[in-house]
Amino acid sequence: MYLQVEKCIFVKKYSSMATVIIMPKQGQSVESCIITEFHKNIGDAVSKGDILFAYETDKASFEEEAPVDGVLLASFFSEGDEVPVLTNVCVIGQEGESTDEFRPGGETADDAPVKETTTQAKEAAADVPAEAAAEPKAEAKTESKAEAKGEGFGVSPRARHLAADKAVDVKDVPGSGPKGRVIERDVKSAADAQGKMTPLAKQVAAETGAAKVAEGSGLAGSVTGKDVAAGNPVYGADFEMKPISNMRKLIAKAMHASLQNSAQLTHHLGADARRLLALRKEVKAAMDKGYPTNITLNDMICFATIKALKKFPQVNAHFMGDSMKNFNKVHFGLAVDTDRGLMVPVIKNADDLSVQGLANQFKEIAAACRKGSVNPELLASDAASFTVSNLGNYGVEMFTPVINLPQVAILGVNTIVPRPKDLGDGVYGFVPYLGLSLTYDHRALDGGEATRFVKQVAVEIENLELDF
C-alpha cells in the first residue's frame, strides 16, 4: 500500500527564534527545483500561511507557505536560481536577528562587502591555511611556483574549488580580495554572469574550452551541453537559424494551449480492415466502368466515423468549462497537410452527405487548403464538432493526436498491419487491422464512453455498406 503525500513544509529550528525554510523535496527523483517568483521581500512582515515563493520542477509548479509569523530576514537565492532540495532558501524571525549561520554551506566570509584593508585581510585569512599565514614568505614562494605552472596566481583555495565546480576560468575573473586576490565571491559573480550550467555543460566546457554562453535553452534558461557545443567555434558553424512562419507559430500556440488546458488521454484499438479493403476494390472496379468519384479508404473511414458519432452524441460536442455543447449535426474536421503547415478545415453538416458527396467535399476543401484559398472561418477550431487525423498513408502504426479545443475528442487513423485473429473452430490466421487512436478530454468524457465510441467506429468500419 502506498501513501500519497501532497505537500510537506520543510523548516529548521535553531537555538534562536529564527525559522529556516528549506527547498522541499517533491518526489524521490527530484534533486533540485527552480525558484520562479518571490512573493515576499527581505524586511517584509510575514503571517503564517502567506506565500513566500513559487518554485517548479520539470513536471509541476508549487508554492511554499510561511509556517510561522515574523519578518523575512534573509533569502539566499534569486528568482531563476536552481536550488538543490533540502537547501536553506530563506529565514523568518524577529528584526535584528543574525542570519549568517543559516547561509547554505555556512560560507559567509567571502560574501561580506570589501570596505577596508582590515576586512580584506580577514577574508584572506579565511581562505589561507593557518600554517601558510604564519609563514608569509613561504606562501609567496608557493604562489610564485603556482604562477610558473599556470595554476592560477592569487586565487584562494575555496575560489579555485568553486571555479572548477562552476566551470569558470579564473584567469578571466577580476579579484576583489587583498592585492587583487580572487576569492569565492568573485567566482560566484562570474558564474552568475555566464549563466547556470547543467553538469553535462560544465563537463563539455571543461573538456573543449568552449566560449561562454550567457543564456541557454534549458530549464529557466540554464546552459545545456548542446548550448556549450554550439558556442564552440569547432562545432558552431554546422547549423543555420531560420525564423518560423506565422502559420507554424499559430499551430504551436494552439497545440500548446490544447495540452495545457485539458486532460487528454488516448485509447488505441484495431478494426478488422477486410471489409474496407474489399470495398476499395469494388470502387476501383466501378471507376473502370465509369463511376465518377474515387472513394478512398480515408473517405470510407470518415463516413463510418460519422455514423458512430450519430450514435454517441456526447463525443460530437464542445466542452465549455461548466457546460457541454452537444451538436445535433456533425461538423466534420479533417486534418490536411500542406506546404504552409497543418490545416483542419471543416465540412458542415457532414452527416447529410452520402459517401460520394463526402469524398467530393474532402477533395475540394483539401485543394483549397493547399492553394491557400480556403475560407478562414472553416479553419477555426470551434467550427468543427469532431476531427479526424489520418497518418495511415505514412505508415504510422500508432500515435497520439492532439485535440482541437473546445472539441472533446479527435480520432487518429493509423496504417493497416496484419495481426493474428481467431477465425473460428480453433483456426487462427493473419488479418489486416486498421489502427485507431482516440484522444479525448477526460474532463468531458469518461474512459468507458470513450472506449465504447472508438469500438463503435471499428464496428461501423467492419460492417460498412456503400451505395455507389
N, C-alpha and C positions, 0 to 999 in steps of 0.2 A: 504494500500500500504506500502511496506517495502523498505527501502533504505539500500543498502549494502555498508558498508564502508570497503574498502580493507585494509587500513593501516592508523593509526594515530600516530604521533610522540608526545610524552608527554614530556614537558620540564617545568621547573620552572625558572622564572627570579627573582633574588633578587636585593637588592639595589645596589650591586656591579655589575661588568660586567660579573660575572660568570653565566653560564647556566648549570642547573642540568638536567640530562637525567633520566627519570623515566621509570620503567618497564611498558610497555604498557599493556593495558587490551584487550586481544584477545577474544572477545565474552563474553556474560553475565555469563556463567558458569565457566569461568577460574578464579581461585583465586590466582594462583601462576604459575610461569614459571621457567624453569631451564636454567641457563646460560651454553651454551655448549662450547663457544670459545670467547676469547677476541682478537680482531684484532689490538688493539692499547694498548701500554703500557703507564704507567704513565710517563709524560715528553715528549711524542711524539707530534709532530705538527699534528694538525687535520684540514682538509679542509671540508667545507660544502659538504655533500654527501658521505663522507668516511664511511665505515662500522666500527662501534665501537665494536659491539659484536653480537654474534648469540645466540638465545635462542629458546626453544621449549616448547610446551605444550604436553599433552598426545596424541595429534592428528596431530600436524603440527610443522614445523620449520620456524623460521623467522630471519631476520637480522635488526638491528637498525642502522640507519644512523645518522651522525652528522648534526644537524640543523644549526650550525654556524662554523666559523673559530676560531681557537685558539689553546690552548695546553691542553692535557688531564692532569688535575691537580690531580685527585684522582679517584679511583674506590673502591667501598665499599664491593665488593664481589669477589669471586674467581670462576674459571671455575668449574662447577658441583654444585654450590650453587642453592638452590631453593629459589626464591625471590618472595615475595608477590607482586601482581600487584600494580601499583601506588607508589612503593617504590623507593627512590633515589638509582640509580645504580652508576653513575659517574658524574664528574663535568668537564666542559670545560670552560676555562677562559684564563687569562694572567698570565705569570710567576710571582710568588711572592704572588699571592692572597691566602688568607686563605680559607680552605675548611671545617674546623671543624664544622661550623654551619650547614653544609649540611648533616652531617653524619646521617643515619637513626636513629630516636629516639632521636637525639641530645645528645647521651651518648659518651662523649669524654674523661672524666677524667680517666676512667679505661683503656683506650687504650694507654695512654702515657707511654713510657718506664720508668721503675723504675731505676733512675740513682743515686739518693742520698736520704738521710733521709728526707730532707725538702719536696721533691716531694712525698715521701710516706706519709708524714703527711697530705699533701693537699689531696691525694687520700682518706685517712681515713676520713678526714673532709667531703668530698663529699658524703661518704657513711653513715655517722652517723648524726642523727638529731642534730640540734643546741643545744637544751637543754641538750642532753646527752653529748655533747662535753664540755659543760660548767661545768659538774659535773663528772670528770673522775672517782672518787671513786664509785659513784653510777653506772656508766657504768660497772666497773669491777665486782661489786656485781651482776649486771644483767647478765653479761656473765657467771659468776660462776654458777648462778641458771640455766641458759640455758644449761650449760655443764652437770649439775647434771641431768637435764631432758632428756638429749640426743638430744637436739635440734640443736646442732652444735656450738661449741665454735670457736670464731674468724672468723665468716662468716658475711660479710656485708649484710644488708637487700636486696639490689639490687641483690647481688650474689645469695642469698638464693632464691629469687623470680625467677631468671633466671634458677637456678638449677631445681626448681620444673617444670618450663615450658619445659626444655630440657630433663627431666628425668635423671639428673646427680646426682649421690650420692656424696655429698660434703665431706663425710668422706674420700673419696679416692682422693680428689683434693688437691695437694700441693699449699699453698698460697704464693703469691709474694708481698702481702701488708706489712704494718708495723707489725713487730713481727710475721710474718708468717700468717697474716690475709688473708683469701680467699676473693678475690674481683671479680668483674664481669668478668674481663679479664681472670682470671683463669678458671672460669666456661665455658666461650666461648671456650677456648683451649681444655678443657676436652670434651665438646660436639662435637667439630670437630673431635677429636680423636676417639670417639666411633661411628661416622657415623651419617648421617642425619636420623632422625626417623619420621615416619608418626605419626599423632595424635593417632591412634589406638596402634601403637607400644609403644608410651610413656605411654599410659594407661596400657597396658599389663605389661610393665616393672615396673611401679609403684605398680601395684597390686600383681604381683608374685615375684618381686625381682629377675627377671631373669638375667643371666650373660650378659655382654655387647657383642654386635655384631659389629664387625668392618666394615663389608661390607654386604649390604643387597641385596635382589633380586628385589627391587622396581625400580621406575624410577630413572635413574642416580645413581644407587647403594644405594638408600635410604633403610633404615631398615624398614621392614613392621612388622605388628603384628605377622604374621606367622614366620618370621625370629626370633623374640624375643622368641616366644613359643618353637621353635626348639632348641634354645640355652639354654633353661631351662632344667636342669637335670631331672625334673619331666616328661617332655614331649620329651626329646631329644633322647630317645632310641627306639622310635616306628617307625623308618624308616631305610631304607637301601639305600645307594648311589651306583648306578650301572652305569658304563660308557655306552654310547650309541654306537651302532655299526656304522661302516663306511657307511653301506647302509642307516641307519637312518640319518646320517649326510648329505649324498648326497640328500636324499629326502627332508630333512628340508631346505637345501640350495636352492634346485630347487623351492620348494613351496614358500619360502620367496621371491626369486628373481621374481617369476611369479607375485605375488601380488604387489611387489614394482615397477615393470617395465611395468605395463599395466593398462588399465582402464577396470576392469572386472565388468560385470553386469549379473544377472541371471534372465531368464524368466521361469516360471513354467506353464505347460499346461498338460491336461489329454487327453488320447486317449482311445476310446472305445475298450476294450480288448476282446469282444465276439468272433470276428473273429480269433484272436490269440489263444484263448483257444480251439476253435473248431479245428483249425489246429493241435494243440498239441495232441488232442485226436486221430486225424487221423494218426499222426505219430506213436503213441503208438500202434494203431491197425495194422499199416503196419509192425512195428517191430515184432509183434506177428506172422506175416506171412512170416518173413524172411528178412525184409528190413534191410540193414546193418548199417545204421547210425542213432544215437539218436539225432535228431534235437531238440534242446531245445528252450524255449521261448527266451533266450538271442540270440541264433543264428538267429531266425526269426526277432527279433528287429534290430539286426545289419544289416541283409540283407535289411530290409526296410529302414534303415538309409542310406545305400549306394545308394539305388535308389533315395532318396531325395537329396543326395549330388550331384548326376549327374545333377539334375535339378537346383541346387544352387551352381555353381562352386565357387562363391565368398566366400563360407564357407569352401570349400575344399582348403585351402590356408594357406600361412605363411605371417605374417606381418613383413616387413623388415625395418621399420622405415620410409623411404621415398619412398617405393615401396611395391607392393604386388606380391608374388609368387603364381600364380594360377596353380594348378596341373591338368593335363589332365587325370590322373589316380588317383584312390582312394587308398591311402596307409593307411590302417585302423589300428589304435592303440586300443588295448583293455586292460583295467586295470586288472591285475591278482594279487590276494592276496596270498602271500607266507610267509613261516616262516621267511624269511630274510627281509621281507618288501614288499611294493607295487612295482610291476613292470608293465611297459606298453610296451609290445612287439608289433611289427607292422607286419601286413600281407600286403606284397607288392602286388599291382595290384589286390586288393580285388574285384574290380568291374568286373573282368573277371571270377569270380568263381560263380558256382551255389550255392544254399543254402546248398546242401550236401557237396560240396567242401569247402565252408566257415566253416561249422561245423567241418569238419575233420582238417582243418588248425588250428582252435582255440584250439582244444583238444591237438594237437601235440605241439603247441608252449606254451600252459599253462603248460603242463607236463614238457617241457624243462626248464621253469622258476622255477618250484618247485624243479627240480633236480639240478638246478644251471648250466645247460649245454647250456643255450640259447646263441646265438651269440650276443656279446655286441653291435654290430652295429645295431641290431634290437631293442635295448632299448634306443637309442638316441632320445631325444625329437624332433629333426628335421628330424627323419626318417619317422615319420607318418605325414600325412596331416590332419588327424582328429582323435579324440579319443572318445571312449565311456567308461563310468564307471558305472557298474550295481551293485546297492546295494539292488535290489528288494528281493533277497533271504534272506536278513537280516531283512526284514520288514520295511525298511526305507520308509517313505511316502513322504519326501521332503528333499533335501539337495542342497548344493552349491558346485559343483565340481570346482577344480582349473585348469586353462588352462596350458597345457604343451607348453610353449613358444618355438618357434615362431608361433605355431598354433594359429588360430584366434578364435577357439571355442572348447568346449567339451560338450558332452551330458551326463547328468546323468539320469540313469533309476531307477525308484522307484518301490515300490511294487504295487500290484493290490488291489484296495479297491472298495467296492460298493458305488455308488453315484446315486442320483436320476437323471432321464433323461426323457424328453418328448418323448414318444413313438408314438405320433400322435393322432389326434382326441381327444385331451384333456386328454389322458391317460398317467400317469406317472408311472414309475417303477424303481427299483434299477438295475443299470447296472455296471458290473465290469469295472473300469477305471485304466489304467496304467499311472502313473505319469511320466512326462518327465521334466527334468530341464536342460535348455541350458544356460551355461555360455559362454559369448562371450566378445571379446576385443572391446570395444566401439571405439577405435582408428581405427579399421579396418572395423567394421560393424555398421550400424545404427540400431536402435531398430526395425524399420519396417521390414527390410530384415531379421533380426534375428528371429522375430516373425513369418514371413511367412515361414521361413525354418523349425522351430520346428513344425509349423502347418502342413507342408508338410510331416514331419516324421509321425505325427499322422494319416494323410490321407493314407500314404503307409501302416501303420500298420493295419488300419481298412479295407483296401481293398487288403490285401496281398494274392497273389496266389502262391502256391508252386507246383512244378512239381517233384513228387517223386513216 
